């Protein structure tokens, strides 16, 4: 039986991307995100209009606060008293500031939950770089962080998404064929190739989740076809990124006679800007223009299966750190990712050694 202990950890840190809290934050936030990439300010102003559709405020911050509270409640319900903190890479509260405050109250060893279910450079290694930089800036030799493994194949995450898709199918109503258009954030082809060097690649991880949800829908008597598509590509248009874009996929489906579609954002754990703008506005506009009936499924959010699954993963990881033999519980065709990243994993481009320090796998 899994022990209700989180020793040796002093705190759980939920580490996320971040987003602006108001109109004055938008441009400074985007400059943080794109620092060093040579993107002209006029392009940032153009992208900033996405946020101004929502009063200059991203929904990601409130949803991360809700997740923090939900995970803390779940742990307390299991008899575990563990402080749950929240920080961002690109906006307030910055990770180094949150760590500094926690260290002042005596915390020394942190378990980090990165708010990306899938392994890739942008979803895992970049956070390992960010945390290494935060520790260096903190300058405290006794502080260390571990990172919770990618959780795309955790049963709770999959079930939360399956429930959300089933509810969207029910809302769709009507008669005729239904198609589930699963969506995630696109990444460059080179990043996809690098993600597949030491384990299943980013695309393959999503395909595994798609297959698991499809199987659950089929078992519930829901007859539907499905596909995986992408959103939010950026950068040089000459650089190959994963395709098809969701709007192109909707056009393809319409050409094949599909008029009823559920758009399911399985690549995101909460409704941040890529969901609120790219799907709820742009993809919906495409569906309306094509005469399609579209429902957008919820993200995992703070659904009970997802939060319970995270709590179990936290307890499992703590037990393994204490030397106990606890096998990770996963579903689907892939094993759990290792607790410590293997050498060379999830680089931006395979074989490109940048020399940027990382945590949770510093041997590479």
Secondary structure, 3 states (H helix, E strand, C coil): CCCCCCCCCCEEEEEECCCCECHHHHHHHHHHHHCCCCCCHHHHHHHHHHHHCCCCECCHHHHHHHHHHHHHHHHHHCCCCCEEEEEECCCCCEHHHHHHHHHHCCCCEEEEEECCCCCCHHHHHHHHHHHHHHHHHHCCCCCEEEECCCCCCCHHHHHHHHHHHHHHHHHHCCCCCEEEEEEEECCEHHHHHHHCCCCCCHHHHHHHHHHHHHHHHHHCCCCCEEEEEEECCCCCCCCCECCCEHHHHHHHHHHCCCCEEEEECCCCCCCCHHHHCHHHHHHHHHHHHHCCEEEECCCCCCCHHHHHHHHHHHHHHHHHHCCCCCCCCCCCCCCCCCCCCCCCCCCCCCCCCCCCCCCCCCCC
